[in-house]
Amino acid sequence: MKKRARIIINRKNGKTSMKTYLDCFPCFVNQALRIGRMVTEDVTIIKQLIDEVGMMLKDIPLTSIPPETGEIIFKRVREITGQDDPLAEIKNHSTREILDLYPQLKRMIANSDDPLLTAVRLAIAGNVIDFGIHDDYDIHAEIRETLEKDFEICDIFEFRRALERAENILYIGDNAGESVFDRLLIETVNKPTIYVVRAEPVLNDVTYVDAVAAGIGQVAEICSSGSRAPGTILHSCSVKFRQLFRSADMVISKGQGNYEGLSDEPRPIFFLLKAKCPVIARDIGVNAGDIVLKRSEAK
């Protein structure tokens, strides 16, 4: 068994939580630099953003969740650049790129020996489209690799059983472009589904507009979580979303940001992701680069 990273314990209630690690702090600065370069060539503006994020670090407690910090950083990106959705064109490009592949991917699922598992693999392949982590990827290579790669954690049997019993599904999306892969999985599952998006633009996370562009509205109801963070943090979500989250027969959560916010929640959740961050990989108990279909432990 792989050794897990130390997880911070809340002594008041005995719960374990995914929190901010020291390794996260340089990543916050790198994220500011990377996003700054995506939205402007003005080095003065980029320097201002890095300076401000650097000054914020001293006020970020280790007990916070990284998406909470991501929300603050991207708010400053919007304010400094004067753009409500600074990565809008990049998100649109990602969505168009994957929609061009959609017919081919649809055939790939239909012709496979195990359509559900293939759709799950493709959904995880789409998780590489994450500008909070990096700004370059080869989606064709990612698809090939993910279709052939062994899962490090694969709770597919539990996933199938939950699907058989579920009359409705809450599917929490992650990034724009990636949402086209989510659409393929939703179509394969073929159950009434609510697809959850961010309330406002943050990084390249999927919003209502992005989900509609990906065709999600053709296969699922689209609902905002009410959160402005690049992840799902229940206390910052709307009452409506929290009710849906608690009452859904089955919850599917995509990506690292949602894992960070929901990994401690006391209900079964299926996490689909590629472990791109070493800190999150250690928390899950896998290596960076591993692909994961993990059912959370219900408390």
C-alpha positions, 0 to 999 in steps of 0.5 A: 500500500502506498504511503499517504501524505499527512492529512491535517486533522480537525481536532474538534470533530475528528474529520480529515480534510484536504487542506493547503500544504506548503508546496501549494504556495509557490504554485499560487505564484506560478498560477498568477504568472501563467494566467497573467501571461494568457490574458495580457502581454503587458509585463507591468500588469503581470508584475502587479499581479504577481506582487499582489499574490505574493503579498496575499500568501502571508494571510493564507492559513494552512487550514484553507482549501486551495480553491478558496485561494484560487478564487481570490487570485482570479478575482484580482486577475479580473480586476487588474485586466478589467475583463469579466472572463479573461480566458473566454477565447481560450475556453471557446477554443478548447470547446471547439477543439473537442467538439471537432473530435466528438463524432470520432469519440462517440464512435469510439465508445459505441464500438468498444467492448465496454462503452461505460469504461471507455466513456469514463476513461475519455472523461478522465482524459479531458481532465488534462484541459486545466490552465490552473495547472499548465497551459499546454497539452496534446489532447490526442496523445492524452486520449491515446494514453488514457485509453491504454493506461492502467487505473491506479484506483478503479472503483468501476464495480461500485460505479456500475452498482451505483448507476444501476440503483440511481434514478438521478445523477448530480455531475459536477463539472470541472473545465471548459472543453473537458465538458464535451468529454463529460457530455459523452459520459452523460450520454453513455450513462443515459440517466436523468442528470444535473450538470453543475457549473461555476457561478462566475468565470474563474480560470478556465472552469466551466460556466453555464455559457461554456456548458451550453456551447459544449452541448451539455444542455442537450443531455442534462439540466445545467445548474450553477453551484453558486460558487465562484471558486475553482472547485466545489466548497459547500459552504460557499455554494447556494442553498439550492445546490447543497440540497441537490448535493444531499438528495442526489442518488449518485454524485460524480465529481470531476477534477482536482479542484472538486476533489479538494473541496469535497473529499471530506464530505460524508456521502458517497462521491465518485471522483474522476480525475488525473492526478496532475498535482503531486500534493493531491496525488499524495493525498489520494495515495497515488503518483502524479500522472495516475488516473483515478476513478475513486469512490469516497468513503461514506461516513 
